[in-house]
Amino acid sequence: MNGRIVESLAMVAIGDGVLSVLFPVEHTARWEMGPWAPMLEWFRDRPGLVRALGAAEVAGAVAVAAGLGKSSGSAGK
C-alpha cells in the first residue's frame, strides 16, 4: 500500500487513540449509533479498558508509521 495512505491511516488512528485515552466515555458515546450501539455502550461502561485500548492504538500506529522509512519525495533535498 502507498506509504502516504498508510501514514494517513496511522495519523487517524493516533488521533482516535488520544481521544480514547483523554475522553473515554465521551468519545465512545459519540459513536453509539446503528447496529453496533450495544457494543459501544458496553465499552462506554468500561473507561479503563477504552483508555488501555486507546493507548495501544497510539503505540501501534506510531510503530507502523516509524516502520515506513523514508519516501522518495522531495522533502529534505
Protein Blocks (a to p, Z undefined) as FASTA:
>chain_A
ZZklmmmmmmmmmmmmmmmmmmmmlmmmmmggcjklmmmmmmmmmmmlmmmmmmmmmmmm
mmmmmmnopafbfehZZ
